[in-house]
Amino acid sequence: QVPVVESGGGSVQPGDSLRLSCAASGHSIMRYTMAWFRQAPGKEREFLGAVGWSVDKSYITDSVKGRFAVSRDYVKNTLYLQMNTLKPEDTANYYCAVAACHGTTWDGCLMRAKKGDFDSFGQGTQVTVSS
């Protein structure tokens, strides 16, 4: 398993932006499909997006498309979730995860990630959006 640690959460006002970071200790994030999901109290886990092991593969779910973006910096070995125009309904604990691809194609790996099939994920970072 690849240990990952999220950071960058906090309390912000509606309309603000935040950038969450995810560090993978001792492992190159280039080797994995990395994903973000969130979970609010009393709600089901919501998959947000992913970036594949190749630089041209990425996905963001429709519910946050246009406001959120997933990216990674290979030099810093860090995954990011840029969140703009935050809304109160974005309040949740946000998690970074390593998708359980196991040699599948990008489409197959993305399907697994959408279903919550992950090899590992972190403790999460809390994002609270309120006025």
C-alpha positions as CSV (number, residue, x, y, z in Angstrom):
1,Q,0.0,0.0,0.0
2,V,1.0,3.6,-0.7
3,P,0.6,5.8,2.3
4,V,-0.8,9.2,1.5
5,V,-1.4,12.3,3.6
6,E,-3.8,15.1,2.7
7,S,-3.4,18.7,3.8
8,G,-4.7,22.1,3.0
9,G,-8.2,22.0,4.4
10,G,-9.8,24.7,6.4
11,S,-12.8,27.0,7.1
12,V,-13.6,29.4,4.3
13,Q,-16.5,31.5,3.1
14,P,-18.7,30.8,0.1
15,G,-17.0,31.8,-3.1
16,D,-13.5,31.3,-1.7
17,S,-10.9,28.9,-3.1
18,L,-8.8,26.2,-1.6
19,R,-6.1,23.9,-2.9
20,L,-5.7,20.6,-1.2
21,S,-2.5,18.6,-1.4
22,C,-1.7,14.9,-1.1
23,A,1.7,13.6,-0.5
24,A,2.8,10.0,-1.1
25,S,5.6,9.1,1.2
26,G,8.3,7.0,-0.3
27,H,6.5,6.3,-3.6
28,S,6.3,8.1,-6.9
29,I,2.8,9.3,-7.7
30,M,3.7,8.9,-11.4
31,R,3.2,5.1,-11.0
32,Y,-0.4,5.3,-9.8
33,T,-3.8,6.6,-10.7
34,M,-4.6,9.0,-8.0
35,A,-8.1,10.2,-6.9
36,W,-10.0,12.5,-4.6
37,F,-13.3,11.8,-2.9
38,R,-15.2,13.4,-0.1
39,Q,-17.6,12.4,2.6
40,A,-19.9,14.7,4.6
41,P,-21.5,13.6,7.9
42,G,-24.5,11.4,7.3
43,K,-23.8,11.2,3.5
44,E,-22.3,8.7,1.2
45,R,-18.8,8.9,-0.1
46,E,-18.6,11.0,-3.3
47,F,-16.0,10.4,-5.9
48,L,-14.6,13.7,-7.3
49,G,-11.9,13.0,-9.8
50,A,-8.7,11.3,-10.8
51,V,-5.6,11.5,-12.8
52,G,-4.1,8.5,-14.5
53,W,-0.6,7.3,-14.5
54,S,-0.1,8.9,-17.9
55,V,-0.1,12.7,-18.1
56,D,-3.1,13.0,-20.5
57,K,-5.6,11.1,-18.5
58,S,-7.8,12.9,-16.0
59,Y,-11.4,13.0,-15.0
60,I,-13.6,15.3,-12.9
61,T,-17.1,14.4,-11.9
62,D,-20.0,16.4,-13.3
63,S,-21.2,17.7,-9.9
64,V,-18.0,19.8,-9.5
65,K,-16.9,20.2,-13.1
66,G,-15.9,23.8,-13.8
67,R,-15.1,24.5,-10.1
68,F,-12.7,21.7,-9.1
69,A,-9.6,20.4,-10.9
70,V,-7.3,17.5,-10.2
71,S,-3.6,17.8,-11.0
72,R,-0.2,16.6,-9.9
73,D,3.3,17.9,-9.7
74,Y,5.8,15.2,-10.5
75,V,8.7,17.1,-9.2
76,K,7.1,17.7,-5.8
77,N,5.5,14.2,-6.0
78,T,2.2,15.8,-4.9
79,L,-1.4,15.5,-6.0
80,Y,-3.7,18.5,-5.9
81,L,-7.3,19.3,-5.8
82,Q,-8.0,22.9,-6.7
83,M,-11.4,24.0,-5.5
84,N,-12.9,27.3,-6.6
85,T,-16.2,29.1,-5.9
86,L,-16.8,26.9,-2.9
87,K,-20.3,26.4,-1.7
88,P,-21.7,25.3,1.7
89,E,-22.6,22.0,0.2
90,D,-18.9,21.4,-0.4
91,T,-18.4,21.0,3.3
92,A,-16.9,17.5,3.9
93,N,-13.8,15.6,4.8
94,Y,-11.7,15.3,1.6
95,Y,-9.6,12.2,0.9
96,C,-6.8,11.4,-1.5
97,A,-6.6,7.8,-2.7
98,V,-4.6,5.4,-4.8
99,A,-6.9,3.7,-7.2
100,A,-6.9,-0.1,-7.4
101,C,-5.9,-0.4,-11.0
102,H,-3.9,-3.6,-11.0
103,G,-3.0,-3.5,-14.6
104,T,-6.4,-2.4,-16.0
105,T,-6.9,0.2,-18.6
106,W,-7.7,3.8,-17.7
107,D,-11.4,3.3,-18.3
108,G,-11.3,0.2,-16.1
109,C,-9.4,1.9,-13.4
110,L,-11.6,4.9,-13.4
111,M,-14.7,2.7,-13.1
112,R,-13.1,1.1,-10.0
113,A,-12.3,4.5,-8.5
114,K,-15.8,5.7,-9.0
115,K,-17.0,2.6,-7.1
116,G,-14.6,3.4,-4.3
117,D,-12.1,0.6,-5.0
118,F,-8.9,2.0,-3.6
119,D,-5.6,0.5,-2.5
120,S,-5.1,3.1,0.1
121,F,-6.3,6.5,1.2
122,G,-5.4,9.0,3.9
123,Q,-7.1,10.3,7.0
124,G,-8.6,13.2,5.1
125,T,-8.6,16.9,5.5
126,Q,-11.7,18.8,6.6
127,V,-13.2,21.6,4.4
128,T,-15.9,23.8,5.9
129,V,-17.6,26.4,3.8
130,S,-19.9,28.8,5.7
131,S,-20.7,32.4,6.0
